[in-house]
């Protein structure tokens, strides 16, 4: 078994207890229409999101994203939207527009306010160096989104 195939998230990893990581597991399981993840641990469900150097080397520089990768992107922005809802008490809707080549945009709309606007590139290589990096990135995005909502609450409530 190559290093790229080995699971990199251990069952007892502290990051698995972070609320955003738990929400990611919930979102990924929600998209599993065949029940594949029913018997899997959260660590195993989340493991493909962690792209080690060896895993990144296995992914071509240019390529089209597959449905599994696109579902991971959707799960990530769904988890962000759900966290925004929990923190602000307002409905947050993720909107993702992707070309077949893996370029596009992810928005999180709250009322009439665009709380988050992220350009997506090279979606076929979507992933994070570690769960901690995923949490760090999500907290940056959430901080900006929640700050914008609080600053323009009347627009967000429309």
VMD Tcl script that draws the C-alpha trace (Angstrom):
set ca {
  {0.00 0.00 0.00}
  {1.49 3.35 -1.02}
  {1.74 6.33 1.32}
  {-1.03 8.06 -0.66}
  {-3.46 5.26 0.19}
  {-2.74 5.18 3.93}
  {-5.21 6.94 6.21}
  {-3.62 10.04 7.73}
  {-6.23 10.92 10.36}
  {-5.99 8.82 13.48}
  {-9.16 7.84 15.34}
  {-8.13 9.75 18.46}
  {-7.09 12.99 16.73}
  {-7.99 16.01 18.84}
  {-9.15 17.94 15.75}
  {-12.04 15.48 15.33}
  {-13.68 17.10 18.37}
  {-13.76 20.60 16.84}
  {-17.35 21.69 16.06}
  {-16.53 22.56 12.44}
  {-14.88 19.18 11.83}
  {-17.90 17.43 13.32}
  {-20.16 19.49 11.03}
  {-18.02 18.50 8.02}
  {-18.56 14.84 8.91}
  {-22.32 15.47 9.18}
  {-22.39 17.20 5.78}
  {-20.35 14.47 4.08}
  {-22.58 11.77 5.55}
  {-25.68 13.68 4.40}
  {-24.43 13.56 0.80}
  {-23.82 9.81 0.97}
  {-26.98 8.56 -0.73}
  {-25.74 4.96 -0.92}
  {-24.99 4.53 2.78}
  {-21.29 3.89 2.21}
  {-20.32 6.00 5.24}
  {-22.82 4.38 7.61}
  {-20.23 2.05 9.14}
  {-17.24 4.39 8.73}
  {-15.75 6.45 11.57}
  {-15.56 10.23 11.24}
  {-11.79 9.93 10.78}
  {-12.28 7.65 7.77}
  {-15.00 9.87 6.28}
  {-12.85 12.99 6.61}
  {-9.55 11.38 5.61}
  {-9.80 12.15 1.84}
  {-9.93 15.88 2.66}
  {-6.36 15.75 3.96}
  {-3.93 15.96 1.08}
  {-0.42 15.05 2.14}
  {2.47 15.87 -0.20}
  {2.34 12.31 -1.50}
  {-1.41 12.51 -2.13}
  {-1.02 15.84 -3.93}
  {1.67 14.32 -6.15}
  {-0.83 11.66 -7.23}
  {-3.30 14.30 -8.48}
  {-2.52 15.74 -11.93}
  {-1.82 19.49 -12.11}
  {-4.54 19.91 -14.73}
  {-7.73 17.90 -14.59}
  {-11.48 17.91 -14.23}
  {-12.99 17.32 -10.78}
  {-14.95 14.12 -10.24}
  {-18.33 13.98 -8.53}
  {-16.79 12.87 -5.22}
  {-14.49 15.90 -5.11}
  {-17.34 18.24 -6.03}
  {-19.43 16.76 -3.22}
  {-16.57 17.47 -0.78}
  {-16.48 21.10 -1.92}
  {-20.25 21.35 -1.47}
  {-20.02 19.74 1.97}
  {-17.35 22.27 3.00}
  {-19.44 25.28 2.01}
  {-22.60 23.71 3.48}
  {-20.71 23.32 6.77}
  {-19.58 26.95 6.58}
  {-23.17 28.09 5.93}
  {-24.52 26.00 8.79}
  {-21.91 27.46 11.14}
  {-22.80 30.99 10.00}
  {-26.46 30.20 10.76}
  {-25.57 28.91 14.21}
  {-23.48 32.00 15.02}
  {-25.84 34.65 13.62}
  {-29.30 33.12 13.92}
  {-29.99 33.97 10.26}
  {-30.55 31.59 7.35}
  {-27.37 31.15 5.30}
  {-27.48 29.61 1.84}
  {-24.42 28.30 0.02}
  {-24.37 28.81 -3.75}
  {-21.67 27.07 -5.77}
  {-21.12 27.56 -9.47}
  {-18.45 25.35 -11.05}
  {-17.39 24.72 -14.61}
  {-16.61 21.17 -15.66}
  {-12.93 22.19 -15.50}
  {-13.09 22.98 -11.77}
  {-13.21 26.77 -11.83}
  {-15.98 28.87 -10.35}
  {-17.28 30.60 -7.29}
  {-18.71 29.79 -3.90}
  {-21.02 32.26 -2.23}
  {-22.81 32.22 1.07}
  {-25.89 34.41 1.00}
  {-27.60 35.66 4.13}
  {-30.75 37.55 3.23}
  {-29.71 39.98 0.49}
  {-26.11 40.05 1.75}
  {-23.26 38.15 0.15}
  {-21.52 37.16 3.38}
  {-18.82 35.07 1.70}
  {-17.46 35.15 -1.85}
  {-14.67 32.73 -2.68}
  {-13.15 32.11 -6.09}
  {-12.63 28.42 -6.75}
  {-9.70 27.20 -8.83}
  {-8.30 23.74 -9.42}
  {-11.19 22.11 -7.58}
  {-9.88 18.67 -8.59}
  {-7.10 19.33 -6.03}
  {-9.48 20.42 -3.22}
  {-8.22 19.51 0.21}
  {-6.21 20.68 3.19}
  {-2.76 19.89 4.61}
  {-4.40 18.68 7.84}
  {-7.67 18.91 9.77}
  {-6.11 21.71 11.78}
  {-5.45 23.67 8.57}
  {-9.06 23.09 7.51}
  {-10.26 24.47 10.85}
  {-7.87 27.42 10.57}
  {-9.08 28.27 7.04}
  {-12.74 27.88 7.99}
  {-12.33 30.11 11.04}
  {-10.81 32.86 8.87}
  {-13.70 32.67 6.42}
  {-16.30 32.46 9.20}
  {-14.80 35.42 11.03}
  {-15.06 37.60 7.92}
  {-18.57 36.39 7.09}
  {-19.95 36.84 10.60}
  {-18.26 40.25 10.87}
  {-19.85 41.34 7.59}
  {-23.26 40.08 8.72}
  {-23.00 41.92 12.04}
  {-21.89 45.09 10.25}
  {-24.75 44.94 7.73}
  {-27.40 43.12 9.76}
  {-30.33 45.00 8.23}
  {-29.36 43.79 4.73}
  {-28.80 40.25 6.05}
  {-32.29 40.26 7.58}
  {-34.02 41.18 4.29}
}
mol new
graphics top color blue
foreach p $ca { graphics top sphere $p radius 0.5 }
foreach p [lrange $ca 0 end-1] q [lrange $ca 1 end] { graphics top cylinder $p $q radius 0.2 }
display resetview
